[in-house]
Amino acid sequence: MQIRTHLNTFLFLLFLGLFLIPGNHFAQRSGDAPSPETSDQQHSNDPGTPSNSGGAPTENSSSDGNTFQDKKEIKKYNNQFKRGLLSVFQAEANHNTAKLNQLGLTHPIPRVRAAAALALGRLGAKSGIKTLHRMIDRDGESVRQAAYQGLADIGSRTSLDYFYVGAKSPDKEIRIASFRGMGKTGDPGAREVLLRKGLTSDEKEIVKASISGLGHYQAPEDIKVFIDYLNSSDEELQKVAVEALGNHKTRTAMRILEDAFRDKENLRFQILDTLTARKNTFAIFALLRILNNFSDSEAVVKEVAIRLYKLKAFGRYMTVSSENVPLLKEPFVGAPKIRDLDGGEVGKILKKSPKRYILDLNGQRVEDFYYKVSVNTKFKDAFSDTASGWVFGSFIKIRNITPTAKSKKRKRPSILDDETPAPQLTPPPSDAGDGNPSAEAH
């Protein structure tokens, strides 16, 4: 009886062992795989973090440090991202808008699509407007932000509906881009939105975008708005007012910037850059007047000279040295007068009369040439920014702006020339046991 009891106990333990051993082995094998919670975890909303929906692998690890995702997939994603950005940069450099359109619509990585949208905006590519519209309609948040910024840089009236919708978006970046883009459209309805909604907004960035956008309309009544912000105590609003005056591009706006250069030293560099970016005669003549008024400041003369060189404003320029100097249609005494030139007014000299003339000035007989000059018009309805006429040489001061002489590369002497070779540095003796070469040996 006792033997039978021990036999039953032995058989029970044997069967129990047969069931437990495979179970432990299965548990060990299943521990190498990720749990459902790990594989299905939600990803970050950061646009810079790749998501599984976009094909971006994430490398998750268990408590013992084992990698769940294949490292080859991560490397493949990184290479695809680098190649995509490189393609965007190359297409932008070559002004290949068709390639940018393709990348913006079809590339699997969101950051590459966003980069393509920004590139289309920087190029001002109107052929990419429909692409940006599709990206806004069908893509994710980060790409939509970039697409709105691209549309704002282009500023087409065909995007007005998107700007109106974007102005009410909960996304701050989209709202700012929408108000900025409205200004570039030149649409009267959009201007009313900027005046009534943009300038009265509680968000400072939207106010700044609206001020900058109003400058593109070149409306004379907006000049007062820019002056108010230029004289405000907030330096950021002062800077955006300078930007808006630069966008205005009119003679009055350039004059205001010229006066602000004298009164606001903290804005001088921005004012010079703004005038340089305009590339019209109003801006060039404003730079010349600044150069005349601050000729005793070496720093100002240097900065203005750099910008005139950048604009390639080479040639002979004149500054009127008297008041009410007559600008004539022909180079002789008694010719019809176009208008009177003010003192300090500048212009570009086009040519000189072939012969001299004598004028009676303040009881003295003065002999000089007549110079044909180009000056800014003073009539708002004029068809051109400039008017040309003849002025007597004794009434003006002439400034000649020439490009700097290019330094010629010195020809490398031939080994056959009879020249004494330059002395060579002798390397210091090294220790016998030291096998490293000295610095001079390289």
Stockholm file with secondary structure:
# STOCKHOLM 1.0

chainA/1-442         MQIRTHLNTFLFLLFLGLFLIPGNHFAQRSGDAPSPETSDQQHSNDPGTPSNSGGAPTENSSSDGNTFQDKKEIKKYNNQFKRGLLSVFQAEANHNTAKLNQLGLTHPIPRVRAAAALALGRLGAKSGIKTLHRMIDRDGESVRQAAYQGLADIGSRTSLDYFYVGAKSPDKEIRIASFRGMGKTGDPGAREVLLRKGLTSDEKEIVKASISGLGHYQAPEDIKVFIDYLNSSDEELQKVAVEALGNHKTRTAMRILEDAFRDKENLRFQILDTLTARKNTFAIFALLRILNNFSDSEAVVKEVAIRLYKLKAFGRYMTVSSENVPLLKEPFVGAPKIRDLDGGEVGKILKKSPKRYILDLNGQRVEDFYYKVSVNTKFKDAFSDTASGWVFGSFIKIRNITPTAKSKKRKRPSILDDETPAPQLTPPPSDAGDGNPSAEAH
#=GR chainA/1-442 SS CHHHHHHHHHHHHHHHHHHHHHHHHHHHHHTTSCCHHHHTCCCCCCTTSCCGGGTCCCCCBCTTCCBCSCHHHHHHHHHHHHHHHHHHHHHHHTTCHHHHHHHHHHCSSHHHHHHHHHHHHHHTCGGGHHHHHHHHHHSCHHHHHHHHHHHHHHCCGGGHHHHHHHTTCSCHHHHHHHHHHHHHHTCHHHHHHIIIIITTCSCHHHHHHHHHHHGGGCCGGGHHHHHHHHTSSCHHHHHHHHHHHHHHCSHHHHHHHHHHHHHCGGGHHHHHHHHHHHCSHHHHHHHHHHHHHTTTCHHHHHHHHHHHHHTTCCEEEEEECSSSEEEESSSSTTCCEEEEECTTCEEEEEEECSSCEEEEETTEEEEECEEEEEEECCCTTCSSSEEEEEEEGGGEEEEEECCCCCCCCCCCCCTTSCCCCCCCCCCCCCCTTCCSCCSTTC
#=GC SS_cons         CHHHHHHHHHHHHHHHHHHHHHHHHHHHHHTTSCCHHHHTCCCCCCTTSCCGGGTCCCCCBCTTCCBCSCHHHHHHHHHHHHHHHHHHHHHHHTTCHHHHHHHHHHCSSHHHHHHHHHHHHHHTCGGGHHHHHHHHHHSCHHHHHHHHHHHHHHCCGGGHHHHHHHTTCSCHHHHHHHHHHHHHHTCHHHHHHIIIIITTCSCHHHHHHHHHHHGGGCCGGGHHHHHHHHTSSCHHHHHHHHHHHHHHCSHHHHHHHHHHHHHCGGGHHHHHHHHHHHCSHHHHHHHHHHHHHTTTCHHHHHHHHHHHHHTTCCEEEEEECSSSEEEESSSSTTCCEEEEECTTCEEEEEEECSSCEEEEETTEEEEECEEEEEEECCCTTCSSSEEEEEEEGGGEEEEEECCCCCCCCCCCCCTTSCCCCCCCCCCCCCCTTCCSCCSTTC
//
